[in-house]
């Protein structure tokens, strides 16, 4: 799980990638919600990932990147299945019935599953009191969100639908975690650099995988039979375009690059920003009701993420360097 050193990775590229993952990705929850006013879930997923993959593959071809390696493409397809079809499929479908803010908070709770599913790190994770406390607190936050969705339901059928969506979001988060860890560890095993493909090529194959699966479901459940492009509003096309260019190509590509080149705990800090951005957009630009219980659940989940990563933050080079500078300044002041 080693990371590429700062010396070998351009600092401005790292910063730009984090800005995209932090803020642009946080806004995609809102634009999924907007796009669902015009598109059905699996048609939306099909168009988003097929078009994004074609754009990326065309760019990679023009750059002269190698486009195929059986071993690497197989790994990319597995990652795409877990991250983009299972998780994004669950998220898109659930956002028909729950707010984009709730979806984003539940996505942030994926930090729980990183602790539980990252088997090579079990000894470190479960021997750490802050991590265990954070894990327990995270589940409290998730329970608060379940309670919020039950409380706002108008009747029993709506209550059951909300619970189903929340369970779906949890299953999606588990798939996202599994895909992220698989992507990380499969890269670590791939020691022969000559076998590897450019990150944008791998991202393209992940999107192709998702696009094929979304299309298959949309054909089988009748969504494409009922799809009429003429009926899509300008707002719907704009939302789709945003999700393709900013959400899939920029944000997802940046995330895949970061997860393979930076420490996982550092990359996981996106979980602090994404839900705040999503909840803010939901509050100011939709009719969704933001309850105090939802805000409380967000605060508890973010606190739990901080606790689960406490030991890693404490031992990180950045924190040590900051602490050293603080001590030096204090010594100067005293003298």
N, C-alpha and C positions, 0 to 999 in steps of 0.2 A: 504494500500500500504506500510505497514511497512516492514522493512527488518530485517533479522536475524542479531544480533549484532556481532561485530568482535570477541568478546570473545567466542561465541558459534560456530563460523565458522572459521575453520582453515585458517590462513592468507595465508599460502603457497598454499592451494587449491584454494583460491580466485584469487591469483596472476597467478597461472597456468591456470586457466579457462579464465582469461582476455587475457593472451598471446595467447591462442588458438583462442579465438574469434576475437582478433585484427588482427593477422597475418595469421593464417591458413585459417580463413574464407575469408579474403581478397583475398587469392590465389585461392579460389574455382571458382571465376568468370572466371579466366584465364583457369582453367582446364575444366570448362563447355565448353568454346569456343573450346578448343583442342578436347574434346570428340565428339563434334558435327561434326567433320571431318569424323567420322566413324559411329556414331549412329544417328538415327532419334530422335527427342525430347522426344516423349512419351515412346519409347523403353528405352532410357537412363534413364528417370525418374523411369520406372518400375524396371529395374535392380538395379539401385542405392538404392532405398528405400526398395525393397523386400529383397535384400541380407543384407543390413545394419540392417534391423529389425530382420532377422533370427539370425544374429551374436549377436545382443544385447539380444534377448530373450533367446538364449542358455546360454549366460553369466549369465543373471538374474536367470535362472533356476538352474544353477550350484551353484550360491550364495545362493539359497534358498529363494529368494524374492517372495512375493505373486504376482501372475501374473494377477489376475482378481478381479475387483470390478466394478459392473455395472455402478454406478454413476461416478466413476473416469474415467473409460474407455470411457464412453460417452463423457465426457469433453475432453479427450485426442483425440478422433476421430474428434470432432469439431475443435479443435486447429490444428490437422494435416491437415484437409481439407483446412483451411484458410492459414496456414503457408507454408505447403509443397506441396499441390496440386495447389491451386490458385496462390499463389505468385511464387513458384518455377516453376510451369508450364508456367506462363507468362514470367519469366526470361529466362528459357531454350529456349522457342520458339523464343523470341526476339533476343537472342544472335546468332541466325542463320544469322541475318541481321545487327545488330549493334555491336559495339566493346564491349569487356568485361569491359573496362574502363567506357564507357557511362552507362552500366548496373549497375555498382557498384555505380556511382555517383547518379543515380536515386534511388537506394536502400537507399543511405544515406539520401536522401530527405524524407524518411519515417518519419523523425522527425517532419515534417510539419503536418502529419496526426495524430501523437501522441498528438499534441497540440489541433487539431480540434476535434478528436474523444474521448479524455479522459474526458468525461462529468463531473465526480466528481471533476475534477481539473479546470473546466471552470472559476470559480470565480477567482482563483489564476492566471491562465494563461492570461486571457483577461483583467485583471486589472494591468498587468505588462507591462510597456512601452518597456523594452528590448525584452520581449517575442513577443509582437505584431510587433515590428520592425523586429525581426528575422523571423517571419512568412511572412511578406511582402517581405523581402529580399530573403527568400527561394523561393518564387514564381518567383521572378526576375531571380534567378539562373536556375530554371527549364525552364523558357522561353528562356534563353540564350542557353540552351542545345537543345531545340527544334529548335532554329534558326540555331545552328551549324549543326544539322542533315539535315535541309532543304538546307543549303548552300553547303554541300558536295555531295548532290544527283546529279547524272549525268543526270537524266531526270525526267519527271513528275511522271512516275510510281514508280521510286525509291524514289522520294520525298514522295509520298503517303504511300509507304511501311514503310519508316523511321518514319513518323508521327504516323502510326498505331502502330509500335513497341513501341514508346515512350508512347503512351496512354496506351498500354498494361502494360508497366512497372509501370505506375502510379497506375493502377487498382491493380496490384500485390502488390505494397507498401501499399495500403489501406487495402488489405486483410491481409497482414503481421501485420500491426498495430492492426487491429481488433482482430486477433488471439492472439497476444502478450498480449493485454489488457484483453481479455477473460481469458487467462491462468492465468494472475496475479490475477484478481478479483475472479475467480472461486476457486482459492486456498485459498484466504482470507476468502471465505464463508465456506470452508470445514474445520470447526473447530475441528471435531472429527478426531484426528490423527490416530485412529484405522481404519478409512475408507480409508486413503490415501495409495497410492502405491509409491514405490521408483521411483525417477525421471527417471531412465533409463528404467523402465518398461513403464512409461507413454510415454517416447520418442519412445519406440518400437511400441506402439499402434498408435502413430501419424504417424510413417513411414509406418506401415501396411495399414492404411487408404489411405495414398498418393499412395502407391504401387498398391493397388487394383484399384484406380481411374485412375492412369496412364495406367495400363494394360488394363482397359476397353476401354479407348480412343484409345490406340495403336491397339487393336483388331478391333474396329469399323472403324478406318480410314485407315486400311490396312497396318500399319507400321510393325506389326509382320509377316504378310504374306510375306513381302519383306525382312525380316531380315534373314541374313545368317552369323552366328558367324565366319565362315571360312574367310570371307572377312574383318573382323576387324583386324586392324594393331596392333602391339605391343604397339605403342603409345596410341592407343584408349583404349586398355585394361588397360594400366597403368593409364591413366586419369580416367577411371571408378573406378579403385581400389582406387585411391587417393580420389575421391569424396565420396566413400563408407566409407573408414576408417577415413580419416582426416576431410572431409567435413561434412558427416552425423553423424557418431558416436561421434567423438571428438568435432567438432565445434558446431554442432547443440545441442548436449547433454549439452555442457558447457553453451550455450546461455540459454537453458531452465532452467538449474540449477541456473544460475545467475539471470534471470528475476524473479525467485521465492524466491531468498534469498538475493538479494541486491536491493537498490533503483533503480527504473526504470531510473532515470536521470543518475545515475552512469553507468548503463549497456549501456545506449544509446551512451556513448563515443566511442563505437566501430565504430560509423558512421564517426569519424574523421580519422580513420586509414585504414579501409577497402578499400575505394575508392583510397587512395594514393597507397596502395599495388597493387591494381588491375590495375591502370593506369600505374604504373612503369613496371609491368610484360607485359602489353599490348605494351608499348613503346619499351622495350628491346627484347621481344621474339616473337612478331607478326609483321605482315605487316600493322597493323592498323595505320591510320594517327591520330596523336594527334595534334589537332589544338590549336591555342592560345585562341579561343573562348571556347573550351572545358576546358582548364586549368582555364580560367576566371570563367566559370560556376562552376567548382569544388571549387574554392576559395570562391565564393559567397555563395554556398550551405554550406560549412563548417563554414563560418562566421555566417550564419543564424542559424545553429545548436548551435553554441556557445552563440548567443544572446538569443535564445529560452530557453536555460538552465541556463542563467546567474544568475537569482535569486536563483535557487536551488544550483548552485555551490557556490555562495556567502554565503549562509546559511548552507552549509554542514559542518560537523564536521572537515573534513580534512582541508578545507580552513581556518576555524576559528583557528585550532591548528597551521597551518602554519603562520597565521597572528600574533598569540600570540608569537610564537618563534622569528619571525622577530622583533617584538617590543622589546622583551627582549634583543636581540642581539644589537639592536640600542641603548638601554638604557645603556648597558655595555660599548659600544664604547664611548658614550658621557661622561660617568663617568670616 
